[in-house]
Amino acid sequence: MAGDLSIRPAGRRDAAELAILVDIASHGFASWLWYGAVLRGETDTAMERGQQRIRDAAANDNWRNASIAEIGGETAGASIGFCIPQSILAEKTDHPVLAPLIALQQQVAGRWFIDTLAVYRQHRRKGVARRLLDHEASRAGGRPLALITPSTNAAALSLYEGFGFRRTGRQDAVPLLREERAPPMGAPGASLKGRRNG
């Protein structure tokens, strides 16, 4: 583990960096989704839309719910966590790619949801992800933990299961492109709940 690893609350100024880390955590799913703003003429790039989303005070997955991990003053990773509101139970979507994600989130309403956990490649295997998980568990204030990760992401599954999460739900992913045969890494595949807190 890196000795000079620290975790701090994110600031609004971190929105661009958080957009990159959200996209890393989602294996490109976020930028695919944000690209819709480009197609609608609302932004010039997908990352610009991501930055806007993270600055949006009304969104659960905004900078106020984010934490930044730093090593030697350099951003190494981030997490975004919040309590999934019961209002998710009434949420519906006509978007076939989003439907599996919403269905999984509905299964964990009321839990502390780790929406994003990402570490830059050069800082992996230094204990950053584990420290971010510990940090989110602390922020949960005793609430049960939950997250969603693709069932094809063996490294993430190993980390989460080693932390005490267990698989509790599964949804098939919808391919982002017609020619895809297998779900992309960023597609939903498994819902995991923490055993520590329930």
C-alpha positions as CSV (number, residue, x, y, z in Angstrom):
1,M,0.0,0.0,0.0
2,A,1.2,3.5,-0.8
3,G,2.3,5.2,2.5
4,D,1.3,8.7,1.3
5,L,-2.2,7.8,0.2
6,S,-4.9,10.2,1.4
7,I,-8.6,10.5,0.7
8,R,-10.4,13.9,0.6
9,P,-13.9,15.1,-0.2
10,A,-14.2,16.1,-3.9
11,G,-14.8,19.7,-4.8
12,R,-16.7,21.2,-7.7
13,R,-13.3,21.8,-9.4
14,D,-12.8,18.0,-9.5
15,A,-15.7,17.5,-11.9
16,A,-13.6,16.9,-15.1
17,E,-11.3,14.4,-13.3
18,L,-14.3,12.7,-11.8
19,A,-15.9,12.4,-15.3
20,I,-12.8,10.5,-16.4
21,L,-12.8,8.2,-13.4
22,V,-16.5,7.5,-13.8
23,D,-15.8,6.5,-17.4
24,I,-13.0,4.3,-16.3
25,A,-15.2,2.6,-13.7
26,S,-17.9,2.0,-16.2
27,H,-15.4,0.8,-18.9
28,G,-16.6,3.4,-21.3
29,F,-20.4,3.1,-20.7
30,A,-20.6,6.6,-19.2
31,S,-19.0,8.3,-22.2
32,W,-21.3,6.2,-24.5
33,L,-24.3,7.5,-22.6
34,W,-23.0,11.1,-22.3
35,Y,-22.4,11.1,-26.1
36,G,-26.1,11.5,-26.5
37,A,-25.7,15.2,-25.5
38,V,-23.3,15.6,-28.4
39,L,-25.8,14.0,-30.8
40,R,-28.5,16.4,-29.5
41,G,-26.1,19.4,-30.0
42,E,-26.0,20.2,-26.3
43,T,-22.2,19.7,-25.8
44,D,-19.2,19.3,-28.0
45,T,-17.8,16.2,-26.3
46,A,-19.1,13.3,-24.1
47,M,-16.7,14.3,-21.4
48,E,-18.1,17.8,-21.3
49,R,-21.5,16.3,-20.6
50,G,-20.0,14.1,-17.9
51,Q,-18.5,17.1,-16.3
52,Q,-21.9,18.9,-16.4
53,R,-23.5,15.8,-14.9
54,I,-21.1,15.7,-12.0
55,R,-21.6,19.4,-11.3
56,D,-25.4,18.9,-11.3
57,A,-26.5,19.5,-7.7
58,A,-29.7,17.5,-8.3
59,A,-27.9,14.3,-9.3
60,N,-27.0,11.7,-6.7
61,D,-23.8,10.9,-8.5
62,N,-22.4,14.5,-8.3
63,W,-19.2,15.9,-6.8
64,R,-20.7,16.4,-3.4
65,N,-21.0,12.6,-3.0
66,A,-17.5,11.9,-4.3
67,S,-14.2,11.3,-2.7
68,I,-10.7,11.7,-4.2
69,A,-7.8,9.4,-3.4
70,E,-4.4,11.0,-3.8
71,I,-0.9,9.7,-3.8
72,G,1.8,12.4,-3.4
73,G,-0.8,15.1,-4.2
74,E,-1.7,13.4,-7.5
75,T,-5.2,12.0,-8.1
76,A,-5.0,8.2,-8.0
77,G,-8.7,7.3,-7.9
78,A,-12.2,8.2,-6.7
79,S,-15.4,6.9,-5.3
80,I,-19.0,8.2,-5.5
81,G,-21.4,6.9,-2.9
82,F,-24.9,7.8,-1.7
83,C,-28.0,6.3,-0.2
84,I,-30.2,5.0,-3.0
85,P,-33.6,6.7,-2.4
86,Q,-36.8,4.8,-2.2
87,S,-38.0,6.8,-5.2
88,I,-35.9,4.6,-7.4
89,L,-38.7,2.0,-7.0
90,A,-41.0,4.1,-9.1
91,E,-38.4,4.9,-11.8
92,K,-39.0,3.6,-15.3
93,T,-37.1,3.9,-18.5
94,D,-37.8,3.2,-22.1
95,H,-34.0,2.9,-22.8
96,P,-33.2,-0.8,-23.1
97,V,-29.5,-0.2,-22.1
98,L,-30.5,1.6,-18.8
99,A,-33.3,-0.8,-17.9
100,P,-31.0,-3.5,-16.4
101,L,-29.2,-0.9,-14.3
102,I,-32.4,0.6,-12.9
103,A,-33.7,-2.9,-12.1
104,L,-30.5,-3.7,-10.1
105,Q,-30.6,-0.3,-8.3
106,Q,-34.3,-1.0,-7.4
107,Q,-33.1,-4.1,-5.6
108,V,-30.9,-2.1,-3.3
109,A,-33.1,0.9,-2.5
110,G,-32.3,2.3,0.9
111,R,-28.7,0.9,0.9
112,W,-25.5,2.9,0.6
113,F,-24.7,2.6,-3.1
114,I,-21.2,2.8,-4.3
115,D,-22.0,4.2,-7.7
116,T,-18.3,4.6,-8.8
117,L,-15.0,3.2,-7.6
118,A,-12.1,3.8,-10.0
119,V,-8.3,3.8,-9.8
120,Y,-6.0,5.0,-12.6
121,R,-4.0,2.2,-14.0
122,Q,-0.7,3.5,-12.8
123,H,-2.0,3.5,-9.2
124,R,-3.6,0.0,-9.2
125,R,-2.3,-2.7,-6.8
126,K,-1.3,-0.1,-4.3
127,G,-4.3,-0.5,-2.0
128,V,-6.2,2.5,-3.3
129,A,-9.4,0.7,-4.2
130,R,-9.5,-1.1,-0.8
131,R,-9.0,2.3,1.0
132,L,-11.8,3.8,-1.1
133,L,-14.1,0.9,-0.1
134,D,-13.2,1.4,3.5
135,H,-13.9,5.1,3.1
136,E,-17.4,4.4,1.6
137,A,-18.2,1.9,4.3
138,S,-17.4,4.6,6.9
139,R,-19.5,7.2,5.0
140,A,-22.4,4.7,4.9
141,G,-22.9,5.3,8.7
142,G,-23.9,1.7,9.3
143,R,-26.2,1.4,6.3
144,P,-25.8,-1.8,4.3
145,L,-23.6,-1.4,1.2
146,A,-24.4,-2.2,-2.4
147,L,-22.8,-1.8,-5.8
148,I,-23.1,-3.0,-9.3
149,T,-20.3,-4.4,-11.4
150,P,-20.1,-6.5,-14.5
151,S,-20.0,-10.2,-13.9
152,T,-17.1,-10.3,-16.4
153,N,-14.8,-8.1,-14.3
154,A,-12.9,-10.7,-12.4
155,A,-10.5,-8.3,-10.7
156,A,-13.4,-6.1,-9.3
157,L,-15.4,-9.2,-8.2
158,S,-12.3,-10.5,-6.4
159,L,-11.8,-7.2,-4.6
160,Y,-15.5,-6.8,-3.7
161,E,-15.9,-10.4,-2.5
162,G,-12.7,-10.1,-0.5
163,F,-14.3,-7.1,1.2
164,G,-17.4,-9.1,2.1
165,F,-19.7,-8.4,-0.7
166,R,-21.8,-11.2,-2.1
167,R,-23.7,-11.6,-5.4
168,T,-27.4,-11.0,-4.9
169,G,-28.8,-10.1,-8.3
170,R,-28.1,-10.3,-12.0
171,Q,-29.4,-8.7,-15.1
172,D,-28.4,-9.4,-18.7
173,A,-26.7,-6.5,-20.4
174,V,-27.9,-5.0,-23.6
175,P,-25.0,-4.6,-26.1
176,L,-24.3,-1.0,-26.9
177,L,-23.6,-1.7,-30.5
178,R,-25.6,-4.1,-32.8
179,E,-22.5,-6.1,-33.9
180,E,-21.5,-6.8,-30.3
181,R,-22.0,-10.4,-29.3
182,A,-21.0,-10.2,-25.7
183,P,-21.9,-7.4,-23.2
184,P,-19.4,-4.7,-22.9
185,M,-17.3,-4.5,-19.8
186,G,-19.3,-1.5,-18.7
187,A,-22.6,-3.1,-18.9
188,P,-24.5,-4.3,-15.9
189,G,-24.0,-7.9,-14.9
190,A,-24.2,-8.4,-11.1
191,S,-25.4,-6.6,-8.1
192,L,-23.4,-7.1,-5.0
193,K,-24.4,-6.3,-1.5
194,G,-22.1,-5.9,1.5
195,R,-22.4,-8.6,4.1
196,R,-20.7,-6.4,6.8
197,N,-23.7,-4.1,7.2
198,G,-26.5,-6.4,6.2
